[in-house]
Amino acid sequence: MNWVETKGKTLEEAIHQALSELNCTEEDVDVEVLEESSKGFLGIIKSKEAKVRVTLKPKALAPLDQVVEFLSQAVRLMGVEAQIETLENEDSILLTVVGENLGIVIGRRGETLDALQYLTSLIANRFFENREYKRILLDAEGYRSRREKTLIRLALKLCEKVKRTGRRVVLEPMNPQERRVIHTALQNETAIQTLSEGEDPFRRIVISPKRQAAVKNKEWARRS
C-alpha cells in the first residue's frame, strides 16, 4: 500500500504510526491532516484523536509501484473498489484488476479496458527507463483469456469461409493485441493469408485466399 490513514492522541503520534506502517521516514511522505486532536473538557466534551493520511512521495516508489498507484486511482475514480495484482516476466507486465462488478472497467467489447491499458502504458513509459520498459497488459475478470478464445474460434470459422468461397473477409477494427491473436491463430494456414489494413484505431484484419493475393501481385507488377 502506498498510503495509510492513522490516528493518535497527538498529531506527532499519528504520523509516527503511519511512518512505522509504511516503513519509511518523514522525508519520503506527504502528510494530510484529516482531524486535529483536542482535549476533553470536564467530561462533557470528549477528547478527540488526531487523524492523518500519509502518502509515499512518487520518488519513494519503485516504477512498478507508481504504475499500480496510477491504475488504482483511475479505477477508484470510476467508482470501483478493487485491488491490482501484478505478474512480471521478461517481456511484459500483466496488471489484473481484482474486485466485484468490474463490467464498467471492461466496457463494451473491452473498449474501456483497452483505453485504461493504453493510458497505463503511457504512464509506465514515464516511470520506467528505456532499458527497463516492458509491455503493459491489463486484464479484469479473465476477460483477455475469454476474448482470446472467442477470437481464435472466429478466426478459424472465417478461415474456412474464405477457403470455401474464395472471397476475402474483412474483420471489425481491433487493437494490436487482438490482431496479433488472429494472425497467430492462422499463421500455419497454407491456403490463406492475413494482413492488416487501415490506421488505428480503425485498423482491421483481412483474411484472403493466397491465390487471390498472387493475382493482385502480378497485376501490380504489370502496372508498375
N, C-alpha and C positions, 0 to 999 in steps of 0.2 A: 504494500500500500504506500502511496506517495503523500498521503496526508492523514492526519488524525485530529479528532476533537477530544479534548481532555478538560477535566475540572480540578480545582484545587482550592484550598482555603484562601490562598493568595494568588495573584497573577503569576508570580515567580514559580510557585509550586505547580501550577497548571502547565506552565511552559516546560519546566523541568521534567514533568511526567511525559509530555509529548516527545521531548528530545530523547528520553530513555526508550520510548516505544519505537521511534524511528531510527534509533542508534546513530545519532549524528550530533553535531554541535550547533549552537545558535547561529553561527555564520552561514550554515547550509540551508537555512529555512526562512520562510516568510511567516510572520505571526499576525493573525487577525483576532482581535479581542471581540468575542461574542457577548460576554457578560462580565461586568466588573464585580468584584467581591464587595460585600457590605456586611457590617456588623449588625447584630440584633440589638433591640432596644427594650430592656425591661421585660423580656419575654413576650412583648406584644408584637414586635416585628421580628421575624425570624432572620437569622443571618443567611447570606447567600454566597455561594461559592463562585469563584471566577471561572469562566469558560472560554477556551481559546480554540481556534483552528490553526494548526501548524502544518505548513505545506513545504515540501522539499523544493528548493530552487532548481530550475532546469539544469544548471551546471552541475548540480549534485547528483543528477540522474544519469544512468547509462543510456546510450542512444535508444536501445530497445524499450527501456522503461518510459522514455519520453514518447515514443510512438504509441505504446499501450495507453499512456495517460491521455494523449490526444483522442484516441479512439473511444476510450471510456467516457470522456466528456461529451463527445459527439453523440454517442448512444444515449447518454443521460439527458441531453437536450431534446432528444426525440421522445422523452418520457418513458424510457425503458430502463429498468434496473437489471443490470447484467454484469457478469464477470468476463474478463478477457483472458483466454488461455493461449499460450504460445508454444509453438513447436518449430525449432530451427534446425535446418540441415545445411549442407554446403552451398546450395544454390538459392534457397528461399526461406522465408519465414511465414509460417501459417499462423494467422490470428483467428481464433474461434470465439465468437460471441456466445456465451452460455447464460441462459436465463429462460424465462417463460414469455409466451406471447411475442415471439420475435418476428411475426409477419411484417410488421412495419419496418423492421430493419432489412428484411429481404426484399420486399416490394414486388411489383408485378414482374414476373419472369426474371427476378433477381436484379432489376434495374437499380434499386436503392443500394443493394449490397455492392453492385459494381461501382456505383458512384462513391460510396464510402471507401472501397478498396483503392480507387483512383486518388482520392484526397489523402488517404493514409500513406500511399506510395510517395506522394509529393512531400509530405511531412518527413517521411523516412529519408528521403533524398537530402533533406536539410540537415538531419541529425547524424547520418552516417557519413564517414569519409568514403571517398570513391573506392578505396581498396576494400572497404568493409561492406559496401552496399549489396544487399540481396533483394531478390524479387519478393514483393509483399503479396500474400494471398489472404483473402478474407472469407470466412465461412460462418454460417449460423444454422443450427438445427440440421446439419448434414446436407444442406441444400446443394452444395457443389457436387457431392457424390451422386445425389439423385439426378441432378441436371445432366451430369456426365453420362449416366446410364441412358437417360432419355435421348440425348444427342447421338449416342452410339447406335441405338435402335433406329432412330430417324435416318442416320447416315446409311445404314445397311439397307433399309427399306427403299430409300431413294436411289441408291446404287443399283438395286435390282430393277427399278423402274426405268432408269436410264439405259441399262443393258437391254431391257425388253423392248423399249420404244425407239431407241436410237436417238432420242432427243435430250438435250441438256436440261438440267433443273437448276433454278436459282433459289437459294435459301433466303430466309429472312436475315436482316442485319444482325451480326453477332460481335461480341467483343473478342479481342485477340485470344484470350484463354479458351473460349468456346470454339472459335475457328480451329484452333490447334487440335482440339478433340476430334473434330470432323476429319481434318487432314490425316491425323494419325490412324483413325479407325479404317480409313480407305487406302492407306499407303501401299498395301500389298495387292490391291486390285489391279489386274493387268489390262482389263478391258475399258477402264475409265480413268479419268484424271480429275483432280480437284485443283481449283485456283481461286484466289480472292480478287475481287474487283470492287472499285469504288473507294471512297475515302471515309475514314472513321468520322462520326460514329455510325455511318450507314454502310460500312464495308461489309460485303457478304460473300459467301462461298458459292461457286458454280461447279456443279458436277456434270461432266460432259464425256461422251464417248471418245476414246483416243483416236479413232479413225477420223472423227469429225475435226479434231484438232489438227491432224495431219493434213487434211484437205485445206484447212484455213491457212496453215503454214505455207503450203505450196502456192496458194493464191497470193499470199502476201509476198512471197519470194518473186513471183512473176511481175507484181506491181512495183516492186522496189527497184 
